[in-house]
Structure formats: C-alpha cells, structure tokens
C-alpha cells in the first residue's frame, strides 16, 4: 500500500496485519513518477516476484470554481488523480507483463468520471481523464 498520509497508512496496515495479512506500506506521493517507480521496484521482490493485482486508486478532493480556479489546487488534483494512475500504469504494467503470470491492473475512477458537479472542476476533469 502507498499513501502520502503516513498516519492513515499506518492505521490501515496495522488493521490488516492484525488479521494476519502481510503488508508492505510506504509513504509515496502519486504525483511523483520517480517515487511511484521506486515503490513498484520494491513491491515485486517483496511479493516474491509476482503480483496478481495492482489497484491504482489515487484521489484527493478540492473545492474551487471553474471561472476563477485556484491554480495550485487544480494542478495538484490533476497531478494526483489523473497522473497518479498514469504513473502507476507506467511503473507497474511492464513489470506485470515481465513476470510472465496473469495479473490485473485496475484503475479506479469515481462517479465524477462521467458526471460533473459544480465546485469540483479539477476533480471532475481528472476523473473524466481516467474514463
């Protein structure tokens, strides 16, 4: 698992480990391809050389108008919500193919992938990009 929220990541990892699940958890900014690629390079050996599933589920929210958007917020939401899954695809899919066993790469959108709502234009734009 990867997230930028270390406290949340640690809490979920502890919950899974308490149920007997082995967990590799790392703080990774999905908007940073080098960090995503380094995580992908660490995951496969940790998992014994094969993965069955990779889930690209990156998402942050931000409220800003379309007429006068907060550009820093807009760019960050696009970087995480759209480019994060693109980076996950680039980092993981070649490794999944090279492992030589069946695997799935799943990208999660949201209702905003096909339905717009006022005030969340960066989120809608990013999720539309995944559709």
N, C-alpha and C positions, 0 to 999 in steps of 0.2 A: 504494500500500500504506500501511496505517496500523497502528501498534502503539504501546504505551507503552514497549516495550523498544527504546531507540534503538540499542544495540549490535547486537542481533539484527536489527533493521530494516536498519541499515546493511550488515550482512554479507549479507543476502539481496539487497538492492538491488545491491550490488557484484557478487554472483554473476550476477544477471540481466543487469546492464549488460555484464559480460564476455562474455556470449553474444549481445550486440547488441540487447538489449531496452531500450527506453526506459522509465524508471521514475520515477514521482512517489512519493516516500516522505515521510511526515510522522509525527511523534510525535502521536498522538491517543488520548485516553482515551475508550474506547467508552461509558463510563458518564456522559459529559458531552455532552448533546444539542447545546449550542452549539458545542462542538469538532467533533462529527461533522458538523453542518450546515455549518460553515465549511470543513471538508475537502471535503464534497460540492460546495460552491460553487466551490472551487478546481479540482477534478478535471475537470469538464466543459469549461471553457475550455482547460485543459491538453491534454485529449484531442481538441481540435479541434471540440468542440460535440456529439459523440455518443459514447455508450458502448454496447457490445454486452452486456456482463455486469457485474454488481456482485455480489460474494460477501461476505455478512455472516457471517464466521467468527470470532466473538469467544468466547474461552474461557479461564477461569482455574480453578484447582482449589483446594480447601481441605478439610482433614480436620477435621470437627467432628461431634460426636454430635447426635442428634435430641433426646435427653432434656435436655441442658444445652448448647445450641449457643453457640458464640462468635458473638454477635450482629453484631459488626463484620465478621467474616469472612463470615457468612451474607449480610449486606446487600451487601457488595462483590461477591460471586459472583453474586447476583441482578442487581445493577446492570450488571455487565459481560456476563454470559452470557445474560440474558433481555432486559434493557432495551437493551443494545448493539445487538442485531439489530432491535429495535423502532425505535430511533433511526436506524439505517441505513435502514430501510424508509421512515420519515417524511422523512428527508433526501434520499434518492436516488429513490424511486419517482415522486414528482411531476415531478422533473427528467427521468427516463427517459421518462415519458409526454409531457412537453412537447417533447422533442427530435424527436418525430414519426417515429422509425425503430424497428424491432423491437429489443427489449432484454430481457434476463432478469435478475431479481433472485433470487439463491439464498441461502437461509438454511441454514447448517449446524448440525445438531443433533449428536447422538452416540448411542451405544448407550444412554446414560442417558436418552435421550428417551423410551424405552419400557421400560426395565429398571432397577430400583432396585438399589442396593448399599449395604451398611452403611458408615457413617462419612462418606459424601459427600452428606448430605442437601441442602445448598444447591446443589450441582452438579446433582443429580438433579431437584430442584424447578425449577431454571432451565431445564434441557434438556427436561423434561416440558412446560414452558410454551411451548416452541417447536414442539412436536409438534402 
